Amino acid sequence: MVPIRTITLGVAEPHPLTAAIVRRLAQQLRAIAVRLQEVGYEVQTLRLATRPLLSDLATWPAREIERYGRELQEMLTEVEIAFCSLGPALVAQPTFPLERLALLADLLIAGPALSASALLASSAQGLRQEAAPAIARLMLRLARETPEGDGNFRFAMLACVEPGCPFFPAAYHRGPASLGLGLQSVSLLGQALSAAAAEGGRPLAPEAISAIVRRTLEEQLGPLADLARALSDEHQLHYHGLDLSPAPLGEESIVPALEACGYGLIGDPGTLTVAAAITRGLQSTTLPTCGYCGLMLPVLEDALLGRRWEEGRLHVHQLLLYSAVCGTGLDTIPLPGDSSEQTIAGLLLDVAALAMRLRKPLAARLFPVPGRRAGERTTFTSPYLTNTLIR
């Protein structure tokens, strides 16, 4: 069975959340997880996605928001929930006060269970160019003031990302309470594509890649989709669906699926074709879906992808090119710790401009690595991060 990376509960109640609300949400998450585990699914994490905190508390003084953040962290610790997204600062809105963005850094530094984001561009407001340096400053501060800079694992710039994605840190919520699942299907897709390529003895045609991905997911995930819908009804939740993005983690890598298709190693000519074909398959199933439903290429979460990056087969703008036809944008990209605010802001704007031009959701989760320069290796100890060369 495909592992479930996250069960994400969308929280209907506005901030400030009370201890009673958090306890009830944690009980719901655990009840849903138990039912899924009883039929054999591995459940890796339980997560809460809230409404945008800085919007709900727009009139609160900064010190009161910081106090609430500490209280929320205590509530989450008490119920043993390690992942809670506070939603995005809606900086694309021209009236959003950019000085308030620094509050997200304060909250993430003090709360290891908290994640957040900043919406730099949206189809409604467009792209707010002057907000990019403020987001870059936030990333640099998280690099300096959180252990190993891991605050940037819990923060991202978003562009054209709507509510309802179950994957963090992009997740946020709007509307009635909801349920969404994010999956880890990289091994499943790798096996299916490898078997098809071995049988054919030649590179798989793009339409064949898409068909294999679509058929494999529909066959394997149909029962999960039905059960998740039933659980949503039982708990009176809106059912968002499944995010079919084959999220890698450690040695569970997306690279074998890409390289099995017969176009060489990732980074070779043909990689863009394969990325587009896999994503087309992900987005053409008959399953109820939510979130990105695209190919994820997170350099610091995927051990083999990190090795390909270290070998020089990939670079940041190559990954940005692939994101034009696949999933999430620039994800867990290691940068020198002395990267300038201007450099980081430029990358954020590139991602946002691509999202606006293509009218698709993209994000940037960048890792300026504290104390490390270009040419040095990362030394992360987090179980969620692999290590590679900084370039």
N, C-alpha and C positions, 0 to 999 in steps of 0.2 A: 504494500500500500504506500502511496505517496505521503511523505511526512508533511504535517501541517506546521508551517513555520510560525504562523500567528493566528490566533482567534482574536479578532479585534471587535470590541463593543463600542459603538458610537453612542456617546452620552448626550441625552436630550437636554438635561438640566443645564442652565447657565452657571458660570462661575459667579460667586464662590460655591464650591461643592462642600457639603457637610460630611462629617464622619459617617452618618447614617447612610447617606447616598453611596459613598465609596464602599461601605460594607455590603450593601445590597448588590452593587455592580460586581464586586469580587465574587459574591456567592453565585450570581448568574453565570459568570465566566467559568467558574469551577464546575458548576452543574453541566454546562455544555461540554466542557472538556472531558468530564467523566463519561458522558454518553458516547463521545467519539472514541475514547480510549477503549471502552467496552467492546466495540466492534473491530478493534485492532489498529486504529490510527495512532501514530506517534504525534503528540502535541508538544511542540517545543516551547512556545511562549504564550502568555495571556496578556492582552493589552487593552488599554482604554484610550479612545480618541475623543477629545472634547471639542466644544466650540472654541473659536479663537479667544484666548484669555484676555489679551490686551483690548479687544473690542468690547467684551462683556464688562471689563473693569476700566473702561476708558476714563471715567471721572475720578478714579481712585488715585490718591497720592502714591508716588513711587515706593515710599517706605511701607505703606500698607500692602501693596502688591508683593513686595519682598517677604513681608511677614506671612501673608497667605501662602506663598510658595513654600515656605518652611513648614507650615502647618499641613499643607497638602502632601508634602514628602513624608511627614510623620504618619499621616493617614494611610498612605500607600504601603509604607513599611509595616504598619500594624497588620494589614491584610495580606501581606506578602505579594503585592503586585509590583513588578520591577519595571514596567513600561507604561508610561502615561504621556500622551502627546497633548501639549497645550495649544496646538493649532498655530496658524501663521499670524505674524504681524502683517496687517494688510497694507504694506508700504506702497503698493501700486496706487492706492487712493491718494490723490494730490493733497488731501487735507490731513493725512496721517502725519503726526509730529515725529520726525525722524529721531529726535533725542530720546523718545520712549523706547526705541529699539534696543538700547543698551540694557533695558530691564530683562530682556530674554537671557542675556549673558549672566546677569546676576542670578536669575532663577536656575539656570542649568548648572552653574558653578556650585550652588548650594544644594541642588537636588539631583542626585545621581539617577533617580528613576524617571526624571522629566526629560522630554524631548520637545522641540519647537522648530519653527521655520519662519521664513519671511517671504511673502508673496510679492516678487518684484514686478511681475507682469501678469496681466489678465486680459481676456478678450473684451471685458467691459471697460477697463480703465486704461489699457495699453501698457507700455513699458515706462517706468519712472526712472530715467537714467541717473538722476542725482541721488537716488537711494542706494546705488551699488556700492559706493565707497563706505557708507555706513554699515552695510552688511559685511563688507570685507574687514572692517575694523572689528566687528563682532567676532568673526572667525579667528582673527589674529589674537584677540583677547582670550578666547576659549583655548587656543593652542598654548598660551602662556600660563593660564590660571586653572587648568584642569589636569589631573594626572595623565601624563603621556600625551596631553592634548586631546584626550578622548571626548571632550565636550563636543568636538566637531563630528563625532560619530552620531551625536544626538541633535544635530542642527543641519538644516539645508536651506538653500535658496530655492524657491519654487517659481515656476512660470507656467501659467495656464493650467495649473493643477486644481481640479475640483474636489469638493468633499467626497468622502467615501472610500478612499484608498486605504487598505488595511496595513500596508507596509509603512514603517517609520523611517525617517522622521517626517515624511510627507503627510501622514494621516491627520485629518481633522474632520469635524462633523458639523452637519446642519440638518435640522428637522427632527423627526421622531427617533427614538432609540433604535439602533440598528445592529445587524450582525454581518461581518464580512470575514472571509478566510483568505490568508495568503499562503501559498504552497511552496514546497521545495521539490520540484520535479526534474531537476537537472539530470539525475541518473537515469530516470525513466526515458527521457528524450534521447539521451546519449545512446542508450541500449537500442532503442528503436531505429535510430538513424544509422548506427553502426551495422546492425543486422541487414538493413535494406541496402546499404552501400556494398557490403560483402557479397550479397546475393547478386547484385547487378554488375559488379566488377568495374564500374566506371563512375565518374562524378554524378551525383544525383541531380536531376533537373530541378530548377527552383519550384515548379509546380508539384513535383513529387515530394520535395522536402515539406512543403506546406501541408500536403495531404497526409503525410505520415504523422506530422505533429498534431494535426486536427483529429485524425482517427484515433491516435494513441490516447490523447487526453479525453476524448469523448468516451472511449471504452473504459478507461481506468477511473475517471472522476465522476461519471454519471451518478453512481450510488452515493458518493459523498455530497454532491449537489442536492440530491433529494433529501438526504438526512439533514443537511444544514438548513434547508427550507423548513422541514418539519420542526426542527429545534427552534427556529425563529418564530414559527407560529405558536409553539408551546410556551415560549417566554414572552410572547406579545412584542416581538421585535420586527422592524422592517428588515427584510432580507436583501442585502446588497449583492451577494453572490460570491464568486471565487475570483481572486486575482491570480490568473494563470501564469504570471511571470515566473519563470523557472529559477527562483532566487538561489544563487550559489552560497555555499558556506564552507570555508576551509578546503578540505580535499574533495568535497562534493562540488565539482567544478563544471561550469558551462562549456569550457574549452573542448572537451572530447566530443560534445554534440556538434559544435561548429566544425571541428577538424575532421569528423567522420564523414562529412558530406563529399569529400574528394577534391577540395579546392586548395589543398595545402594547409600550412599552419595558419593560425590566426594572425592577421596582419598581411598575409599574402594577397595578391590580386584575387578577387572572388569572394573575399570575406564579407564585403558589403552585400553582395548578392545573397549569401547564406543568411546573414543577419536579417535581411528583409524577408526572406522566404520563411524563416522560423517564426518571425513576428506575425507574418500574414496568417500562418497556421494557428497561432495563439489567438488571434483576433477573429477567426472565422468559425469557431466552434458554435454549436447550438446550446452550450452550457450558459447558465446565468453568470455574468461576469461583472467585475468592478475593478477600479483602480487602473494601473498601467496596462496590464496584460501585454507586456512586451519583454524583449530580451534585456536582461540586466548584465552589465559588465563592470562589477565593482572590484577595482584592482586590489584593495586591501582586505576584501572578504573572501576572495577566490584564490586559493593557493597557486593553482596552475596558471591562472591569469596573471598573478603577481610575478611568476617566473618568466612568462612571456614578456611582461613589461620590463623586467630586469635584463632580459636578453636583447632589449632594444627593438623588439618586433612591434611595439605599440608606443604611441606618444599621445599627449593630451588632445591635440586637435584631430588625430585619427579617431580617437574614441568619440569626439564630438561629431565627426562625420558619420560614424556608425549610428549614433543616437538619432540622426535624421530619419532612419528607417526602422529603428527598434524601440528601446524602452525609455530609460530613465534620465539620460543626460550624462553628466560627469559624476561618477559615483565613487566615493572613497579614493580620491586621487591624492597620492603623496606628493607634497610640495616642500621645497626647502623652508626651514623655519624662518629664514630671513627674507622670504618673499615679500615684496612691497605691496602696500595697499592698492596701488595702481594696477599691478599685475593681477591680483585676485579680482579686483573690480572688473577688469577687462574680461576675464574668463566668465564671470557672472553675466555680464552683458552679452557675451557671445551665446551662452546657453539660452538666455531669455529672448534674444533676437531670433534665434532659430525656432524656439517654441512659438513665438508670435507669427513668424512667417509661415510655418507649417501648420499652425493651429493645432498643436498637440501638446500634451503635458510633458514637461521636462523639469529636472531639478539639478542642482549642483551641490554635492557634499564633498568639500575640499578639505585636505588635511595638511596644513602647514605644520611640519613636524618640529617641535621645539628642540633647539640645540643641534639640529642636523642640517647639513648643507648638501647641495647637489653632489652626487657621486658617493654619498654615504648610504648605509642601509638603515632601515627602521629597526627598532628593537621593542616593538609592542609586546606586552604580556597579556593583553586582553584575549579571552577565548574567542572573541568575535572577529579578530583581526589577524591577518597573516603579515609576514614581513617581506620587504622587497627593497629595491634600490630607489633612491630619490633622484629624480631627473628634472 
